[in-house]
Amino acid sequence: MNTLKKVSSNPHIRGKVTTNHLMLAVIIALLPACGFGIYNFGLGALWVILITVASTVLTELLYEIILKKPITIGDFSAVVTGILLALNLPVSVPWWICVIGGVFAILVVKMLFGGLGQNFMNPALAARCFLLISFTSIMTNFECDAYTGPTPLALLKQGEVTNVYDMVIGRCNGTIGETSMIAIVIGACFLLLLGVIDLRVPGTYLLSFVIFVGLWGPAGFDLQYISAQLAGGGLMLGAFFMATDYVTRPVTVKGQYVYGIFLGLLTFLFRIFGSSAEGVSYAIILGNLLVPLIEKYTRPMAFGKRRGM
Amino acid sequence: MNKAGERLFNGLIKENPTFVLMLGMCPTLAVTTSAVNGLGMGLTTTVVLTLSNGIISLLRKVIPDKVRIPAFIVVIATFVTLVELLLEGFLPSLYDALGIYIPLIVVNCIILGRAESYASKNPIIPSLFDGLGMGLGFSVALTMIGALREILGAGEVFGYEVMPASYVPASIFVLAPGAFFVLAGLTAIQNYLKIEGEKKGKDMSKIQSGCGTDCKTCKEQCKEREEK
């Protein structure tokens, strides 16, 4: 009966939703993006996804076996991390990049801080940024069989006009999972309908990004430019699948709006004024770091308390 | 001379300024991009530390207690300026690599800390050796961190290739985050060895870690103390 001590007073509502239900839903929601990535870039993309997922799951398993901790790979969170990381890699990466990324994501970012729920930033994005800084030339090499030439965002940065229709469908160059806006939105709608995620963070994120780009971007409120910015790069994937991560977003409702606006602002700054064309992953992990601060200042008042007490 | 040997051992291992006392983190993280830079910084600090410890120890009865910190800083700044000019004259490449961190040795907390906690209370010979031991401990730690960062981030040590040609250097280790990764890794290994040693019943008090306990139990101890 010792375990009951930590439970607050009744009555309790028991939900049937468990961590692995949520994670399974996310995995299903990511399948369209994975499928399109494999269709778009060929079987190499499937290999990248498989190797990355295998390395994240194995890292978690081995860590827990070696340290004699309860095995938690059954909650599928390592699988989600693996898929998200793989979707953020270009198809041309060698296998060891996938392994290093998977090990870094799980070992350094997640397990060393105490496992699922304790990680201070999104493991998949942290690993992507680690790889991007470490192996810049490999991670920005988007040459593959299907496409040659730069990503649409790089073209936009050079001031060229891109084909928005192709970018929405996904027939363009980029990382495995980010090209197709449609595939990502299908998965996101699935999660929204199930109630796994809500529109607060992605909605404010995308909206504030559009407003910032419209107001201070190089093209103003040019529909073609703004829709290209929205469809290009990892913005959709980041907004719906990574900014909404339960662990690393604020828990307060007000805080989630602040977080969304902050992400929009950072992404805008990185993309328009930064040296590289893409800035979503840096924006989200910087946002993750600010979450404790945001939560501190947006904590709702307890009933009956007055300000300043 | 026994006292001198004890001071050397104390600085090198028992109270290693980097891995045990966690002092002087700023140069430790900033200049250890390569083994040469780490060694250079460590030796420069050693020279300043030994000499300033000696002078402060000699002056310890003259310096009034109220103005001791400014007095220490004047002594330390004198030696730092000397070393800076010498480096600029004779080792310009190292001078360029260390940059702003040479003048910043003045405010290095290891030097000020040893002046305050040891040299101002002890005679000159032990003070000299205390400075030497601390400085060498700092040099060894910085060289280790620098060498590891160079191996991982560039595949070289002291400029010589050590990794096979197929190794792709992870350049993050030469950049700022790599310093934190390497320092954290080395400190973790040291703590692990200490804990394992204690489990086997060995006397590990010779290898201290920063506080000898983890943050969780430390907090609880504070709470208990408050309740009393």
Interface residues (C-beta under 8 A of the other chain):
Chain A: I100 V108 F130 I133 S134 F135 T136 I138
Chain B: V168 A170 S171 I172 F173 L175 P177 F181
